[in-house]
């Protein structure tokens, strides 16, 4: 995956509490989703977004979590977004 455009955000996130998790993912060849750098950079600000996303994707619904993930992946692909 290409590096995030905001080098300061990525570097600060890697130096913070989530840095060890990012390093472990990279060591295993697992690309770190760039949105996680933003969440790790300003966790207090992104906490509400994280809770919203968790409820949206995993909360009660007529659609299974897998179906919701598939819809999100399809939409991202149509928008030419890797996320």
C-alpha positions in Angstrom: 0.0 0.0 0.0 1.3 3.5 -0.8 2.4 5.5 2.2 -0.2 7.9 3.7 0.1 11.5 2.3 0.4 12.9 5.8 3.8 11.7 6.9 3.5 13.5 10.3 0.2 11.7 11.1 1.7 8.3 10.2 4.9 8.8 12.1 3.1 10.1 15.2 0.7 7.2 15.1 3.6 4.7 14.8 5.3 6.3 17.8 2.2 6.2 19.9 0.5 3.3 21.8 -0.6 1.6 18.6 2.9 1.6 17.2 3.7 -1.9 18.3 0.5 -3.2 16.6 1.4 -1.4 13.4 5.0 -2.8 13.5 3.6 -6.4 14.1 1.3 -6.1 11.1 4.1 -4.8 8.9 6.4 -7.6 10.0 3.8 -10.1 9.0 3.4 -8.5 5.6 -0.1 -7.2 6.5 -0.7 -3.7 5.1 -1.9 -1.3 7.8 -5.2 0.4 6.7 -4.4 4.1 6.4 -7.5 5.0 8.3 -6.0 3.4 11.4 -3.2 5.9 11.4 -5.7 8.7 11.7 -7.6 6.8 14.5 -4.3 6.3 16.4 -3.2 9.9 15.8 -6.2 11.5 17.4 -8.0 8.8 19.3 -10.1 11.1 21.4 -11.4 12.9 18.3 -12.0 9.7 16.3 -13.5 7.7 19.2 -17.1 8.6 18.2 -16.4 7.6 14.6 -15.1 4.3 15.7 -18.2 3.6 17.9 -20.5 4.6 15.0 -18.7 2.4 12.5 -18.7 -0.6 14.9 -22.4 -0.2 15.5 -23.2 0.2 11.8 -21.2 -2.8 10.8 -21.7 -5.1 13.7 -24.9 -4.0 15.4 -28.4 -5.5 15.0 -29.5 -5.5 11.4 -31.4 -7.6 8.8 -28.1 -7.8 6.9 -25.2 -10.0 8.3 -21.9 -8.3 9.1 -20.4 -10.1 6.0 -23.1 -8.6 3.7 -22.5 -5.1 5.1 -18.7 -5.6 4.6 -19.4 -6.7 1.0 -21.6 -3.6 0.4 -18.8 -1.4 1.8 -16.2 -3.1 -0.3 -18.3 -2.8 -3.5 -19.0 0.9 -2.8 -15.3 1.6 -2.2 -14.3 -0.2 -5.4 -16.9 1.8 -7.4 -15.4 5.0 -5.9 -11.9 3.7 -6.7 -11.0 3.8 -3.0 -8.7 1.2 -1.5 -10.4 1.5 1.9 
